[in-house]
Amino acid sequence: MIMKLSRSVNKVLVEANDDLAILVTRTRQLSHLTHILRQQLEPDLAAHCYIGNLDRENLVILVDSAAWASKLRFHSQTLLAQLQAAHQSFASIEMIRVKILSQSVSAPEPVYQKPQMNKENAKGLNTLAESIQDEALQSALARLAKRAK
């Protein structure tokens, strides 16, 4: 006897427990509202915006960079009116908050990097040293030119 083992992922998630069912439902709701939000925005901005949370009075919109956050904040008052007209879920919203999604953590860029001199610059320093009358300056330029890599 062969038993059918495959079930849809959604069915498994919904049957798993109440908390998981609530999470799946909330995710679907936010995804639907994100779609409505994006319809109200310019296409270049829309691709970078996601609804992060919606409660009675506040709408949190997540963006993936500070540049998009600035552009969205600039349009937030007109966007609020458009969203209120577009869907009843936005009717009681009084404020739009914009948050930037955190970037993946990578190695920090060095604050200071030791300057390096190439052979071409060293040759220029040697030429300059040869044309100078002051022996101390001439010597210092020659020593500096020797640091080329």
Backbone as numpy.savetxt, mean C-alpha at the origin, in Angstrom:
# Nx Ny Nz CAx CAy CAz Cx Cy Cz
-18.93 -50.31 -1.52 -19.76 -49.14 -1.52 -18.87 -47.89 -1.52
-19.10 -47.00 -2.49 -18.33 -45.76 -2.60 -19.15 -44.63 -2.01
-18.51 -43.92 -1.09 -19.19 -42.82 -0.44 -18.74 -41.50 -1.08
-19.67 -40.63 -1.31 -19.33 -39.33 -1.91 -18.69 -38.46 -0.82
-17.41 -38.12 -1.02 -16.67 -37.36 -0.03 -16.58 -35.87 -0.34
-16.79 -35.51 -1.57 -16.62 -34.10 -1.93 -17.90 -33.32 -1.65
-17.72 -32.19 -0.99 -18.81 -31.25 -0.77 -18.28 -29.87 -1.11
-19.17 -28.97 -1.37 -18.71 -27.62 -1.69 -18.05 -27.00 -0.46
-17.06 -26.19 -0.71 -16.34 -25.53 0.37 -17.29 -24.65 1.18
-18.15 -23.93 0.49 -19.11 -23.08 1.19 -19.99 -23.88 2.15
-20.42 -25.04 1.72 -21.29 -25.86 2.56 -20.54 -26.32 3.80
-19.29 -26.72 3.63 -18.47 -27.14 4.76 -18.27 -25.98 5.74
-17.97 -24.80 5.20 -17.74 -23.64 6.06 -19.00 -23.25 6.83
-20.11 -23.26 6.16 -21.36 -22.87 6.81 -21.76 -23.87 7.88
-21.52 -25.16 7.63 -21.90 -26.19 8.59 -20.90 -26.32 9.73
-19.70 -25.76 9.59 -18.64 -25.96 10.57 -19.07 -25.51 11.97
-19.45 -24.28 12.11 -20.00 -23.77 13.36 -20.57 -22.39 13.12
-21.27 -21.90 14.12 -21.95 -20.61 13.95 -20.98 -19.46 13.73
-19.85 -19.44 14.45 -18.89 -18.35 14.30 -18.35 -18.29 12.88
-18.05 -19.44 12.33 -17.53 -19.48 10.97 -18.60 -19.06 9.97
-19.82 -19.46 10.20 -20.92 -19.06 9.32 -21.11 -17.54 9.35
-20.98 -16.95 10.52 -21.10 -15.49 10.66 -19.96 -14.81 9.89
-18.76 -15.36 10.01 -17.60 -14.80 9.31 -17.78 -14.86 7.80
-18.26 -15.98 7.30 -18.48 -16.13 5.86 -19.55 -15.14 5.39
-20.61 -15.01 6.15 -21.68 -14.08 5.79 -21.18 -12.64 5.78
-20.41 -12.26 6.80 -19.88 -10.90 6.89 -18.91 -10.61 5.74
-18.08 -11.59 5.39 -17.15 -11.43 4.28 -17.89 -11.21 2.97
-18.94 -11.96 2.76 -19.76 -11.78 1.55 -20.40 -10.40 1.52
-20.91 -9.97 2.68 -21.54 -8.65 2.76 -20.54 -7.55 2.43
-19.34 -7.59 3.02 -18.33 -6.58 2.76 -17.86 -6.62 1.31
-17.80 -7.79 0.74 -17.42 -7.92 -0.66 -18.47 -7.27 -1.56
-19.73 -7.49 -1.26 -20.82 -6.87 -2.04 -20.78 -5.34 -1.90
-20.56 -4.86 -0.68 -20.51 -3.41 -0.46 -19.27 -2.79 -1.12
-18.17 -3.54 -1.17 -16.97 -3.07 -1.88 -17.28 -2.89 -3.36
-18.05 -3.81 -3.91 -18.46 -3.70 -5.31 -19.27 -2.42 -5.54
-20.18 -2.13 -4.63 -20.99 -0.90 -4.75 -20.10 0.33 -4.62
-19.17 0.31 -3.67 -18.23 1.42 -3.49 -17.45 1.67 -4.77
-16.91 0.62 -5.34 -16.09 0.76 -6.55 -16.87 1.32 -7.74
-18.16 1.06 -7.79 -18.98 1.62 -8.86 -19.10 3.14 -8.77
-18.90 3.68 -7.57 -19.01 5.12 -7.37 -17.69 5.85 -7.60
-16.60 5.13 -7.79 -15.27 5.73 -7.91 -14.73 5.66 -9.32
-13.74 6.50 -9.59 -13.02 6.42 -10.87 -12.33 5.06 -10.92
-12.24 4.45 -12.10 -11.66 3.11 -12.21 -10.25 2.98 -11.63
-9.40 3.99 -11.84 -8.03 3.89 -11.33 -8.00 3.89 -9.80
-8.88 4.62 -9.15 -8.97 4.65 -7.70 -9.71 3.42 -7.17
-10.74 3.02 -7.85 -11.59 1.91 -7.40 -10.80 0.63 -7.17
-9.83 0.37 -8.01 -9.05 -0.88 -7.90 -8.23 -0.95 -6.62
-8.07 0.17 -5.93 -7.23 0.22 -4.74 -8.03 0.37 -3.44
-9.36 0.29 -3.52 -10.21 0.54 -2.36 -11.02 -0.70 -1.98
-11.14 -0.93 -0.68 -11.89 -2.05 -0.13 -12.64 -1.57 1.10
-13.83 -2.11 1.32 -14.53 -1.76 2.55 -13.96 -2.64 3.66
-13.49 -2.00 4.70 -12.91 -2.72 5.83 -13.92 -2.97 6.92
-14.82 -2.01 7.12 -15.84 -2.16 8.16 -16.96 -1.16 7.90
-18.12 -1.52 8.34 -19.29 -0.66 8.23 -20.10 -0.87 9.49
-20.27 0.20 10.26 -21.17 0.12 11.41 -22.25 1.17 11.23
-22.95 1.50 12.25 -24.09 2.41 12.10 -23.73 3.75 11.48
-22.64 4.35 11.96 -22.32 5.72 11.55 -21.01 5.87 10.79
-20.18 4.84 10.81 -18.85 4.95 10.23 -18.61 3.91 9.14
-17.95 4.37 8.11 -17.52 3.49 7.03 -16.00 3.55 6.98
-15.36 2.41 7.09 -13.90 2.35 7.01 -13.55 1.79 5.63
-12.80 2.59 4.88 -12.35 2.17 3.56 -10.84 1.96 3.63
-10.40 0.79 3.21 -8.99 0.45 3.20 -8.42 0.70 1.81
-7.23 1.30 1.76 -6.54 1.53 0.49 -5.12 0.99 0.62
-4.48 0.76 -0.52 -3.17 0.11 -0.47 -1.97 1.04 -0.51
-2.19 2.36 -0.49 -1.05 3.27 -0.39 -1.52 4.64 0.09
-0.57 5.43 0.56 -0.88 6.78 1.04 -1.39 7.67 -0.08
-0.88 7.46 -1.28 -1.31 8.27 -2.42 -2.80 8.07 -2.70
-3.25 6.82 -2.69 -4.67 6.55 -2.93 -5.52 7.04 -1.76
-4.96 6.97 -0.55 -5.69 7.47 0.62 -5.95 8.97 0.48
-4.95 9.71 0.05 -5.11 11.15 -0.13 -6.18 11.46 -1.17
-6.13 10.74 -2.27 -7.11 10.98 -3.34 -8.52 10.65 -2.86
-8.65 9.55 -2.12 -9.97 9.16 -1.61 -10.48 10.16 -0.58
-9.62 10.64 0.30 -10.04 11.64 1.29 -10.52 12.91 0.61
-9.88 13.27 -0.48 -10.27 14.47 -1.24 -11.72 14.35 -1.74
-12.11 13.13 -2.12 -13.45 12.89 -2.69 -14.45 12.38 -1.67
-14.09 12.29 -0.39 -14.92 11.60 0.59 -16.31 12.22 0.80
-16.44 13.53 0.77 -17.76 14.14 1.00 -18.73 13.83 -0.13
-18.27 13.94 -1.37 -19.17 13.61 -2.48 -19.41 12.10 -2.54
-18.41 11.33 -2.18 -18.56 9.87 -2.17 -19.61 9.46 -1.15
-19.60 10.10 0.01 -20.59 9.77 1.04 -22.01 9.96 0.51
-22.26 11.05 -0.14 -23.60 11.30 -0.70 -23.95 10.28 -1.78
-22.98 9.93 -2.61 -23.23 8.94 -3.67 -23.55 7.58 -3.07
-22.81 7.18 -2.05 -23.04 5.88 -1.44 -24.40 5.83 -0.74
-24.77 6.90 -0.07 -26.07 6.95 0.60 -27.21 6.81 -0.40
-27.03 7.36 -1.59 -28.06 7.25 -2.63 -28.02 5.89 -3.31
-26.86 5.24 -3.32 -26.69 3.99 -4.06 -27.22 2.76 -3.35
-27.14 2.74 -2.01 -27.54 1.52 -1.29 -27.98 1.86 0.13
-29.00 1.18 0.61 -29.55 1.45 1.93 -28.58 1.15 3.07
-27.60 0.28 2.85 -26.62 -0.04 3.90 -25.78 1.17 4.28
-25.70 2.14 3.39 -24.89 3.34 3.63 -25.73 4.52 4.13
-27.03 4.34 4.28 -27.94 5.45 4.58 -27.60 6.19 5.88
-27.17 5.50 6.92 -26.93 6.16 8.20 -25.47 6.54 8.42
-24.65 6.37 7.41 -23.22 6.69 7.54 -23.06 8.20 7.66
-22.28 8.61 8.66 -22.00 10.03 8.86 -20.55 10.38 8.56
-19.68 9.37 8.61 -18.26 9.66 8.42 -17.57 8.51 7.68
-16.70 8.89 6.76 -15.85 7.92 6.07 -14.45 8.04 6.66
-13.92 6.93 7.11 -12.53 6.88 7.61 -11.71 6.09 6.59
-10.55 6.61 6.27 -9.68 5.96 5.29 -8.45 5.45 6.02
-8.16 4.17 5.82 -6.98 3.57 6.44 -6.13 2.93 5.36
-4.83 2.97 5.58 -3.89 2.39 4.62 -3.56 0.97 5.06
-3.70 0.03 4.13 -3.33 -1.35 4.43 -1.84 -1.41 4.68
-1.44 -2.15 5.69 -0.01 -2.24 5.98 0.69 -3.05 4.91
1.86 -2.57 4.54 2.67 -3.26 3.54 3.39 -4.43 4.20
3.80 -5.39 3.39 4.56 -6.50 3.95 5.87 -5.96 4.49
6.29 -6.54 5.59 7.50 -6.06 6.25 8.71 -6.59 5.49
9.60 -5.69 5.13 10.83 -6.08 4.46 11.99 -5.44 5.18
13.17 -5.79 4.78 14.36 -5.22 5.41 14.36 -3.72 5.20
14.62 -2.97 6.27 14.65 -1.52 6.11 15.81 -1.08 5.23
15.56 -0.02 4.50 16.63 0.51 3.66 17.65 1.18 4.55
18.93 1.08 4.19 19.95 1.68 5.04 19.80 3.19 5.10
20.00 3.73 6.28 19.90 5.16 6.46 21.13 5.84 5.86
22.27 5.21 6.04 23.51 5.78 5.51 24.24 4.70 4.74
24.70 5.06 3.59 25.49 4.14 2.79 26.81 4.81 2.47
27.89 4.10 2.75 29.22 4.66 2.53 29.39 4.97 1.04
29.79 6.20 0.73 29.96 6.56 -0.68 31.08 5.76 -1.31
30.89 5.46 -2.58 31.91 4.71 -3.31 32.31 5.52 -4.54
33.58 5.34 -4.93 34.10 6.06 -6.08 34.48 5.06 -7.16
34.09 5.36 -8.39 34.47 4.48 -9.48 35.81 4.92 -10.08
36.35 4.13 -10.96 37.68 4.40 -11.54 37.69 5.66 -12.38
36.59 5.96 -13.03 36.51 7.16 -13.86 36.64 8.43 -13.01
35.95 8.44 -11.87 36.06 9.59 -10.96 37.46 9.70 -10.37
38.07 8.55 -10.08 39.44 8.55 -9.55 40.40 9.14 -10.56
40.22 8.80 -11.82 41.08 9.34 -12.87 40.93 10.86 -12.94
39.71 11.35 -12.80 39.45 12.79 -12.80 40.13 13.47 -11.62
40.11 12.83 -10.44 40.78 13.40 -9.27 42.30 13.46 -9.47
42.85 12.40 -10.06 44.30 12.40 -10.34 44.67 13.51 -11.30
43.86 13.72 -12.33 44.13 14.80 -13.29 44.06 16.15 -12.60
43.06 16.31 -11.73 42.92 17.54 -10.98 44.12 17.75 -10.05
44.56 16.69 -9.38 45.70 16.78 -8.46 46.97 17.23 -9.18
47.15 16.72 -10.40 48.35 17.07 -11.17 48.36 18.54 -11.57
47.18 19.14 -11.67 47.11 20.53 -12.13 47.16 21.54 -10.98
47.21 21.07 -9.75 47.19 21.96 -8.58 48.61 22.20 -8.07
48.90 23.44 -7.68 50.22 23.83 -7.19 50.42 23.47 -5.72
49.35 23.50 -4.94 49.44 23.22 -3.50 49.72 21.74 -3.29
50.90 21.43 -2.71 51.32 20.04 -2.54 50.44 19.27 -1.57
49.99 19.90 -0.49 49.14 19.23 0.49 47.81 18.83 -0.15
47.19 19.74 -0.89 45.93 19.45 -1.57 46.14 18.39 -2.65
47.26 18.51 -3.36 47.59 17.54 -4.42 47.71 16.14 -3.81
48.36 16.03 -2.68 48.55 14.75 -1.99 47.21 14.19 -1.49
46.38 15.06 -0.94 45.08 14.63 -0.44 44.19 14.10 -1.57
44.19 14.77 -2.70 43.40 14.33 -3.85 43.90 12.98 -4.37
45.21 12.81 -4.38 45.79 11.54 -4.85 45.40 10.39 -3.90
45.44 10.65 -2.58 45.04 9.62 -1.62 43.55 9.26 -1.79
42.75 10.27 -2.01 41.32 10.04 -2.22 41.08 9.22 -3.48
41.81 9.49 -4.55 41.67 8.76 -5.80 42.00 7.29 -5.64
42.89 6.95 -4.70 43.29 5.56 -4.49 42.16 4.72 -3.91
41.11 5.35 -3.41 39.98 4.62 -2.80 38.99 4.07 -3.84
39.24 4.33 -5.09 38.31 3.89 -6.14 38.26 2.37 -6.20
37.09 1.88 -6.56 36.89 0.43 -6.67 36.62 0.04 -8.09
